[in-house]
Amino acid sequence: MTGIRFHGRGGQGAVVASKILAKAYFSEGLYVQAFPSFGMERKGAAVAAFVRLDVDPIRERGEIRNPSAVIVLDPTLLQMVDVTRGLAPGGLIVLNYPDRNDPPPVDATFRVACVDAGRIAVQYGLGSRMSPIVNTVILGAFAKVAENLEIEHLVDAVKLGVPVKPAANANAALAASDAVRWVSGECNAA
């Protein structure tokens, strides 16, 4: 069984992203679950969402404590939340991180890929400069580096799963798949 954990802030679309990702994997013939973890948080508070996938029916319930991959929608969460909690060495982290010379503050024992999702979201009219909506963008980057998800299935799931601007969201995901860059632990397939 594979577990994927999302870290984001309320209003960024982490829950929607988890549902879209689950739909994309379902299109690949896998059994899936997608669910959030939050309480009374307001917009801007740290939230988590999860996706489970397997070739067999999934009976397990509850939070994913040892994910295979972590997707971080907001880089400021790196100072607030241990996004690597439960992730084994060599685990995948896909991070929304601006194109800068300084590397993200993540341990090099993990495979870390970054994309400037905010810039791409603004370029495609997703949200505003002050509050870009990066959820579908980061999914495009994830599809590129995850090695087990066809980008076409993700694009179809994005078009079906977003409430507005389906074409812009799909194009932004494709742009992110081309813009993602490895920071540490690059895979041969990327």
Secondary structure as GFF3:
##gff-version 3
##sequence-region A 1 190
A	DSSP	beta_strand	2	9	.	.	.	ID=ss1
A	DSSP	alpha_helix	14	27	.	.	.	ID=ss2
A	DSSP	beta_strand	31	37	.	.	.	ID=ss3
A	DSSP	beta_strand	46	54	.	.	.	ID=ss4
A	DSSP	beta_strand	69	72	.	.	.	ID=ss5
A	DSSP	three_ten_helix	75	79	.	.	.	ID=ss6
A	DSSP	beta_strand	92	96	.	.	.	ID=ss7
A	DSSP	beta_strand	111	115	.	.	.	ID=ss8
A	DSSP	alpha_helix	117	123	.	.	.	ID=ss9
A	DSSP	alpha_helix	135	146	.	.	.	ID=ss10
A	DSSP	alpha_helix	151	161	.	.	.	ID=ss11
A	DSSP	alpha_helix	166	179	.	.	.	ID=ss12
A	DSSP	beta_strand	181	184	.	.	.	ID=ss13
###
